[in-house]
Amino acid sequence: MAKVVIDAGHGGKDPGAVYNGRQEKDDALDLALAVGKILSDYGVDVSYTRTSDVYNTPYEKAMMGNNADADLFVSIHRNATPNPGAINGSETLVYADRGIPAQLARNINKRLEAAGFLDRGVTERPNLVVLRRTRMPAVLVEAGFIDSGKDNQIFDQNFKEVANAIAEGILETLGEDTDSQPQQLYRVQVGAYRNSSYANQLLRQLEQDGFPAFIVFEDGYYRVQVGAFRNLDNAVSMERRLRQWGYDTYITT
């Protein structure tokens, strides 16, 4: 089974680019979780550098990727310029424009263009720690400019298409058939919130209780879920355990 690490850029005390109250760290996390869910539905083993609003250094994120022994590392960001509104479009950064990272970058870019973004191409950035210190092929996706009204409209209105674009670019690079139906996985949902802080609070509690919890952002809700099971009986067993701990649950796919 292929394994991919998804890194939501910035986080915690580091908001990333900020424009009119909008913070890069929030957009990056929402998109990272959405991309990860799509990949998981296709049977990819996904891990995240963060699933909540926490800060880790770029070096720590690179080490998370290395420790996961993944096939690919994909860092998700939004771009910005000193002159707001002057530039728009998406681009993907690589350590060097060759090999699997170059292929992955172009697979993602062509799909982001289909989702509405201007394709600004592939850019070499050998100074970036998450590209330089990761042992597996790594890219950094700039999903449009956060200070561009046009790009923000694409990001918000075509959010599912943008998430699918990145996921399908990854799947193509892994050699998966994106035209086939994703594998159905059963998950135990414990809560769904409009406010991410409530979801993060529940996530931390579940993790403290020893459950493999994560957050999926979907249809405007932060959904707190546990596990991804191919076998329904295993999902039922997990739901039973959660209910014994006092959690309200239901099984979803």
Secondary structure, 3 states (H helix, E strand, C coil): CCEEEEEECCECCECCCEECCEEHHHHHHHHHHHHHHHHHHCCCEEEECCCCCCCCCHHHHHHHHHHHCCCEEEEEEEECCCCCCCCCCEEEEECCCCHHHHHHHHHHHHHHHHCCCCEEEEEECCCCHHHHCCCCCEEEEEEEECCCHHHHHHHHHCHHHHHHHHHHHHHHHHCCCCCCCCCCCEEEEEEEECCHHHHHHHHHHHHHCCCCEEEEEECCEEEEEEEEECCHHHHHHHHHHHHHCCCCCEEEC
